[in-house]
Amino acid sequence: MKATVDKDLCIGCELCTQICPSFFSMAVDGVAHALAGTVPPEDEACCSEAAEGCPVKAIAVTG
């Protein structure tokens, strides 16, 4: 599974960092980013939840 954040869509609400802080963090520019390309198995559930909860659908989960 891979997860990415579309920085052009992200509004910096920090929901993903609250749901899955081990995989998402806020960048200096005020938008979220994924800490790695491949999601570790222990983070798959929270990454999917973060993607579903993103208000602007900026998180893409594949695989």
N, C-alpha and C positions, 0 to 999 in steps of 0.2 A: 504494500500500500504506500502511496506517495501523497503528500499534501503540499499545496502551494497557496500563497496569498497573492491575489491580484492587487498590487499597490495602487493602481489607478482607481479601483473600486473601494478599497478600504477607507472607512471613515474614522478609524482610530477609537472605536467605542470600547475596546479592551475586553469584550465578551469572551473572545477565544482564549485570551490569557487567563481569564478567570476560570474557564471551563477546563482548559488543558495547559496549565502553566509549565509543564515539563516539556512541551513541544512548541508553544507559541510564545513570543515575547514582543514587546513594543520596541521599534527602532527609534533612533534619534530623530528621524523625520516625522514621528508621530503616527506611523502606521505599523500594523502588525507584520511579523515575518515568521516563517517556520524556521526552527533551529536546525533542522536537517531535512534533506529531501525525502528520505525513506522513513516512514513512521515505524518506530519500534513496536513490536507486538503489544507491549503493555500500555501503549498510548493510542492504539487503534480505536477503541471505543470513545475516548474523550475527543479525539480528532474528528471523528464522524459527528459527534454531538456538537462540537464547535462549528463545523461546516453547516449543519442543519440549522443552528441557532443564529448564524451570522445574518444580521438584518439586511445587508446589501449583497449577500451571496458572493463574497470576495474569496472564499476558501474553496478550492477545488480538491477533491479527494478522488484518486484513481487507484485502480488495481485492487 
